[in-house]
Amino acid sequence: MPILSVFFGIIVRMWHDDHPPPHIHVEYQGFEALV
């Protein structure tokens, strides 16, 4: 899963082969959000 950005300890990744539509995972200190 490619990393798009890292700032203030927040990692932004984009899944494109998992399932439609392409979506973003945001990780911070063990927590995760999907956008």
C-alpha positions as CSV (number, residue, x, y, z in Angstrom):
1,M,0.0,0.0,0.0
2,P,1.8,3.2,-1.1
3,I,2.3,6.0,1.4
4,L,1.0,9.3,0.0
5,S,2.1,11.5,2.8
6,V,3.5,11.6,6.3
7,F,3.1,14.7,8.5
8,F,3.0,15.2,12.3
9,G,3.1,11.4,12.7
10,I,0.1,10.9,10.5
11,I,0.5,8.3,7.7
12,V,-1.8,8.7,4.7
13,R,-2.0,5.6,2.4
14,M,-4.1,4.8,-0.6
15,W,-5.5,1.4,-1.4
16,H,-6.4,0.9,-5.1
17,D,-6.4,-2.9,-5.6
18,D,-8.4,-3.8,-2.5
19,H,-12.0,-3.2,-3.6
20,P,-13.8,-0.4,-5.5
21,P,-13.8,2.6,-5.1
22,P,-10.1,3.5,-4.3
23,H,-9.9,4.7,-0.7
24,I,-7.6,6.3,1.7
25,H,-6.3,4.9,5.1
26,V,-5.1,7.4,7.6
27,E,-3.1,6.1,10.6
28,Y,-1.9,7.8,13.8
29,Q,-0.6,6.2,17.0
30,G,-2.3,2.9,16.4
31,F,-5.6,4.4,15.3
32,E,-6.9,4.1,11.7
33,A,-9.6,6.0,9.7
34,L,-10.9,5.2,6.2
35,V,-11.9,7.9,3.8
